[in-house]
Amino acid sequence: MRLANRPLRLAACATVALLAAAVGCAPQDESPGGPHAAGPRQQSCDRGKLATVADGKLTVGTDKPAYAPWFHDDDPASGKGFESAVAYAVARRLGYDKGAVDWQTVPFNNAFAPGAKKFDFDINQISISAARKRAVAFSSGYYDVRQAVVALKGSPAARAKSIAGLRHLKLGAQVGSTSLDVVDDTVRPAQRPAVFQKNDLAKSALKNGQVDAILTDLPTAFYITSAEVKNAEVVGQFAATGTAKEQFGLVLDKESRITGCVTAAVDALRKDGTLAALEKKWLTDAVSVPVLK
């Protein structure tokens, strides 16, 4: 609430009007990075003229390894893979060609931890949440997410037909992920879940029998079963819950002056069909995957 400041603002406008007729006090959108942000945070969205970390460059963060199908051959700069392609599409909207994009390695949890950031935005399958918004800013969502269960073929976990069928199993997920949130808040297994720093470690644990099943987003689940763990299968997916969809968003510094500009770029890519086309090109369709209830 800002009502208490209203008399002060009116007084300030009156004083400025007396001192100089050329100066006005119009209402301002003071959200960081907004296209009408006031004072030192004011930011033009003119192509290529953003207040970026490095002048004339757009610095984009992601984790290493950079997993398929989000990236190709662990090379974010290739432009191949859904998130690499999205990052370059956003960059072009902001006025930066491929040569003006610099990639920086940022561990998954560090991307949305409190503190100043050395990237302009981070793209790494990071879901937008109220808790994370307390530490960082997000663009609007660029991908609507479903979580899924992966298990070895023929195992008891592969025969699970419902959420209740998962509760007696040893489950695993990446630390800090919404996959782990689904384990804790939706499945609520009898055993404490295994928590891994990287998805690679979770996949190894599945192959070695240290866990019965792992949870990850659906496209990653498809990729794991088609290219990485050939004797695994996607057991099922979880229905979207609540009034808001789970979405991946670009992560920015909490005080970033370009959040509004980045959000406008993402919104434009959704509106003109670019995001849908990239999703169709790089991500597997969720056909015939049962919903676990």
C-alpha positions in Angstrom: 0.0 0.0 0.0 1.3 3.4 -1.0 -1.6 5.6 0.1 0.3 7.1 3.0 2.8 8.7 0.6 0.1 10.4 -1.4 0.2 13.8 0.4 4.0 13.9 0.1 3.8 13.2 -3.6 1.2 15.9 -4.2 3.3 18.4 -2.2 6.4 17.4 -4.3 4.5 18.0 -7.5 3.3 21.4 -6.4 6.8 22.4 -5.4 8.2 21.3 -8.7 5.5 23.1 -10.6 6.4 26.4 -8.8 10.1 25.9 -9.5 10.0 24.9 -13.2 7.0 24.7 -15.4 8.8 22.3 -17.7 9.0 19.6 -14.9 6.0 17.4 -14.2 5.1 14.7 -11.7 3.2 12.0 -13.6 2.3 8.7 -12.0 5.0 6.1 -12.6 5.2 2.3 -12.7 7.9 1.7 -10.1 8.2 -2.1 -10.6 11.9 -3.0 -11.3 12.4 -3.3 -15.0 8.9 -2.1 -16.0 8.7 -0.2 -19.3 7.6 2.9 -17.3 9.9 2.4 -14.3 10.7 5.6 -12.4 14.0 7.2 -11.3 17.3 5.3 -11.6 15.6 2.1 -12.5 14.0 3.6 -15.7 14.9 1.3 -18.6 14.2 1.7 -22.3 13.4 -1.5 -24.2 14.9 -0.1 -27.4 16.6 -2.9 -29.4 20.1 -3.5 -28.2 20.1 -0.6 -25.7 19.4 -2.5 -22.4 21.4 -1.9 -19.2 23.0 -5.3 -19.4 25.8 -6.8 -17.2 28.3 -6.3 -20.1 27.9 -3.4 -22.5 26.6 -4.5 -25.9 26.3 -8.1 -24.7 23.6 -10.3 -23.3 24.9 -12.6 -20.6 22.8 -15.8 -20.2 23.3 -18.4 -17.4 22.6 -22.1 -17.3 23.9 -25.2 -15.5 26.6 -27.6 -16.6 26.0 -30.2 -17.8 23.3 -28.6 -20.0 20.9 -31.5 -20.5 19.0 -32.6 -23.6 16.4 -32.0 -24.8 16.8 -28.5 -23.4 20.3 -28.2 -24.9 22.3 -30.2 -27.5 25.6 -32.0 -26.8 26.1 -30.0 -23.5 26.6 -26.8 -25.6 24.2 -24.0 -24.8 25.7 -21.8 -27.5 24.8 -24.1 -30.3 21.2 -22.8 -30.6 20.0 -26.4 -30.6 17.7 -27.7 -27.9 14.5 -26.0 -26.7 16.1 -23.7 -24.1 19.0 -22.7 -26.2 16.7 -21.8 -29.0 14.4 -19.9 -26.7 17.3 -17.9 -25.3 18.4 -16.8 -28.7 14.9 -16.0 -29.8 14.5 -13.8 -26.7 17.9 -12.2 -27.4 16.9 -11.4 -31.0 13.7 -9.7 -29.7 15.9 -7.6 -27.4 18.2 -6.6 -30.3 21.1 -9.0 -29.7 22.3 -11.3 -32.4 23.9 -14.7 -31.7 27.4 -13.3 -31.5 26.3 -10.8 -28.8 25.2 -13.6 -26.4 27.6 -14.8 -23.8 26.9 -18.0 -21.8 27.9 -18.4 -18.2 27.8 -21.5 -16.1 25.4 -21.1 -13.1 24.6 -24.1 -10.8 20.8 -24.7 -10.7 20.3 -23.7 -7.1 22.5 -20.7 -7.4 20.3 -19.2 -10.1 17.5 -18.4 -7.8 19.4 -18.1 -4.5 19.4 -14.6 -2.8 22.1 -12.2 -3.9 23.3 -10.2 -6.9 23.5 -12.0 -10.2 26.3 -11.8 -12.8 23.9 -12.8 -15.6 21.1 -10.9 -17.4 18.9 -13.9 -17.3 19.2 -17.6 -16.5 17.4 -20.4 -18.4 17.5 -23.8 -16.8 14.1 -25.4 -16.4 13.4 -23.2 -13.3 9.7 -23.1 -12.3 8.2 -19.8 -11.3 7.1 -19.9 -7.6 6.1 -17.4 -4.9 9.0 -18.6 -2.7 11.6 -18.1 -5.4 10.1 -14.7 -6.2 11.2 -13.5 -2.8 14.8 -13.8 -3.9 14.8 -13.2 -7.7 12.6 -11.8 -10.5 11.0 -13.9 -13.3 9.9 -13.3 -16.8 6.5 -14.6 -17.8 6.5 -18.3 -18.4 8.0 -19.7 -21.6 7.0 -23.4 -21.1 4.0 -25.1 -19.3 5.3 -27.9 -17.2 4.1 -31.4 -16.2 6.1 -33.6 -13.8 6.6 -37.3 -14.5 7.8 -40.6 -13.0 10.6 -42.7 -14.6 11.2 -46.3 -13.5 13.0 -49.4 -14.9 10.9 -51.6 -17.1 9.3 -54.5 -15.3 10.0 -53.1 -11.8 7.3 -52.7 -9.2 7.5 -48.9 -9.7 6.7 -49.3 -13.4 3.4 -51.0 -12.5 2.2 -48.1 -10.4 -1.1 -46.8 -11.7 -1.8 -44.1 -9.1 -0.2 -41.8 -6.6 -1.0 -44.2 -3.8 1.0 -46.8 -5.8 4.1 -44.7 -5.4 4.0 -44.1 -1.7 5.8 -47.3 -0.6 8.6 -46.8 -3.1 12.0 -45.2 -2.7 11.8 -42.0 -4.9 14.5 -39.6 -6.0 14.6 -36.1 -7.5 17.0 -33.1 -7.9 17.6 -30.8 -5.0 15.7 -27.5 -5.2 13.5 -28.8 -8.0 9.7 -28.7 -8.3 10.0 -32.5 -9.0 11.2 -32.8 -5.4 8.2 -30.6 -4.3 5.9 -33.1 -6.0 7.5 -36.0 -4.1 7.1 -34.2 -0.8 3.7 -32.5 -1.2 1.8 -34.7 -3.6 3.2 -38.2 -3.3 4.3 -38.0 0.4 6.1 -41.4 0.3 6.6 -43.5 3.4 10.4 -43.4 2.9 12.4 -40.2 2.9 13.2 -39.4 -0.8 16.7 -39.4 -2.2 17.9 -35.9 -3.1 20.5 -35.4 -5.8 22.6 -32.4 -6.8 22.3 -33.3 -10.5 19.9 -35.2 -12.6 22.9 -37.3 -13.8 23.2 -38.6 -10.3 19.5 -39.4 -10.1 19.7 -41.4 -13.3 22.7 -43.3 -12.1 20.9 -44.1 -8.8 17.9 -45.4 -10.9 20.2 -47.6 -13.0 22.0 -49.0 -10.0 18.8 -49.8 -8.1 19.4 -47.2 -5.3 16.0 -45.7 -6.0 12.8 -47.3 -7.4 11.9 -44.3 -9.5 12.9 -40.7 -10.1 10.7 -37.6 -10.8 11.5 -35.0 -13.4 9.7 -32.8 -16.0 8.0 -34.7 -18.8 10.3 -33.8 -21.7 13.4 -34.8 -19.7 11.6 -38.0 -18.7 11.1 -38.8 -22.4 14.7 -38.1 -23.2 16.0 -40.2 -20.3 14.0 -43.2 -21.5 14.7 -42.8 -25.2 18.4 -41.9 -25.2 20.0 -42.4 -21.8 18.5 -45.3 -19.7 17.1 -47.7 -22.4 15.6 -50.1 -20.0 13.5 -47.3 -18.3 10.0 -46.0 -19.1 7.8 -43.1 -18.3 5.3 -44.5 -15.8 3.0 -41.5 -15.7 2.6 -37.8 -15.3 1.0 -35.6 -12.7 -2.0 -33.5 -13.4 -1.6 -29.7 -13.0 -2.9 -28.7 -9.6 -4.2 -25.4 -8.3 -5.4 -22.4 -10.2 -2.0 -21.5 -11.8 0.0 -23.7 -14.2 3.5 -24.6 -13.4 5.7 -22.7 -15.8 9.4 -22.3 -16.5 10.5 -18.7 -16.4 13.7 -16.8 -17.2 15.4 -15.8 -13.9 16.7 -12.3 -13.3 18.2 -10.4 -10.5 15.6 -9.2 -8.0 16.4 -5.6 -8.8 17.0 -6.1 -12.5 16.1 -3.1 -14.7 15.3 -5.3 -17.7 12.7 -7.7 -16.3 9.8 -5.9 -18.0 11.7 -5.9 -21.3 12.5 -9.6 -21.1 8.9 -10.4 -20.1 7.7 -8.4 -23.1 10.0 -10.4 -25.4 8.7 -13.7 -24.0 5.1 -12.6 -24.4 5.7 -11.6 -28.0 7.3 -15.0 -28.8 4.3 -16.8 -27.3 1.8 -14.5 -29.1 3.4 -15.0 -32.6 3.7 -18.7 -32.2 7.5 -18.9 -31.9 7.4 -20.7 -28.5 4.9 -23.3 -29.8 7.0 -23.9 -32.9 10.2 -24.4 -30.8 8.4 -26.7 -28.4 7.1 -28.8 -31.3 10.6 -29.0 -32.8 12.6 -29.8 -29.7 10.3 -31.5 -27.2 8.5 -34.8 -27.3 4.7 -34.8 -27.2 3.0 -36.1 -24.1 1.0 -38.6 -26.0 -0.3 -41.8 -24.3 1.3 -41.0 -20.9 -1.3 -41.8 -18.2 -2.1 -39.2 -15.5 -1.4 -40.5 -12.0 -4.3 -39.6 -9.6 
